[in-house]
Amino acid sequence: PCRIGPVNSVKASAMVLVSENERTNTLGEAETFKEQGNAYYAKKDYNEAYNYYTKAIDACPNNASYYGNRAATLMMLGKFREALGDAQQSVRLDDTFVRGHLREGKCHLSLGNAMAASRCFQRVLELDHTNPQAQQELKNASAVLEYERIAETDFEKRDFRKVVFCMDRALEFAPACHRFKILKAECLALLGRYPEAQSVASDILRMDSTNADALYVRGLCLYYEDCIEKAVQFFIQALRMAPDHEKACLACRNAKALKAKKEDGNKAFKEGNYKLAYELYTEALGIDPNNIKTNAKLYCNRGTVNSKLRKLEEAIDDCTNAIKLDDTYIKAYLRRAQCYMDTEQYEDAVRDYEKVYQTEKTKEHKQCLKNAQVELKKSKRKDYYKILGVNKNASEDEIKKAYRKRALMHHPDRHSGASAEIQKEEEKKFKEVGEAFTILSDPKKKARYDSGQDLEEDGMNMADFDANNIFKAFFGGPGGFSFEGR
């Protein structure tokens, strides 16, 4: 028994020595892995650096600097959320680890959590009150908080350009913040900058296909581009990911209502029920004032209804509203131009047809422009049909009867007792009636007049026209007509 004690003591000492040797070997191995990681980090081979730092951690899981190094590597790979976990573990192991606190703060800031970042940088300054990096990063975190505050206020004011500006500035410090990117994308969509908004949302969905906010923004872009059916699918998908997503819920409801009202209006129009179509389009226009493209189409559709109801000025107003919303909307220009033609506002019609032809140089549009230009030219001449009081389809007999009536009405002899001013006015009208009869009673001249061609090309100078000769030829020579006798 006396010999047993010393033998056991030797064995225990040997076991402790072996354990210490193993630990020393493990620490040495871990340090080797760390040094290899450092070498790859210096060469910017961050994936290999990550692998060796991981081996160092596996060999020695309680060393704060190993987690700190791996955090730095993950940050260089843009994996800030994973890096944050390592940085937090490093300061849990060693609360005085300045670099660990700096990296944790930097990860928080990159992910858009400026308040948490500020706490980390303040902790660094408690440990090292002159640390220049912590001082600068604390200013950066304060700047991000201020940009967030301004953006929130401006979003409520619907100043979406200002919000985009603030988010761009904030993302310079927080490049991995999905929240900032989504807010920027939403504002881009509300500004009508759909490709940019789609790009931002798609980038997020590539990293996180279940991100409800990004799905909502994708749907919003499609909704505002009048692809309502596809938009509804994205809104529904967003609501599957986040059933309480208020914006997606509202947008989905509006999209479904807008689609239904528009389709009902189209159906009523096709059935010839123009009054009902007008009411349905009007109701649709009240659903969402922000949906510019769909509302432009609704205004144009309602303008078409008004033109069918012969409410031409109202139709022009509707088309004008459509163009204000979408100045590239060719159909609205064409509809308004036709209404201008129907109301004899030819200069406005020419302007619209010119706009259309500049955009789409088709034969049809060219002919429409040419027709409007002819009508404009004709409108600036004397309207011989109006002078005789007949329509453009008047027969030869109707033109003769109209001339007889107007010539007798304005003949100078009839107004011989009137004032000089009235005599002059009636003489002018008498001459115009003769001109009108001369042109409209001659098939060739009438055809040229109707087509808008210059009559002077026929060698007829209306300035030298003698209305009395026409009157005598129509009623007979001297003695063949006595105004007083009539």
NORZI-V151874 format. One record per helix or strand of 2 or more residues. SS is the DSSP state (2 for helix, 1 for strand). FROM is the first residue (numbers start at 1). LEN is the number of residues. Records with the same first field share a line. If there is no record, write none. Layout:
SS: FROM-LEN ; FROM-LEN
//
This chain:
2: 2-41 ; 46-14 ; 64-13 ; 80-14 ; 98-13 ; 114-14 ; 132-25 ; 160-14 ; 178-13 ; 194-14 ; 212-13 ; 228-14 ; 246-25 ; 274-12 ; 292-17 ; 312-14 ; 330-13 ; 346-14 ; 363-17 ; 384-5 ; 396-15 ; 412-4 ; 420-21 ; 443-8 ; 455-4 ; 462-3 ; 467-9
//
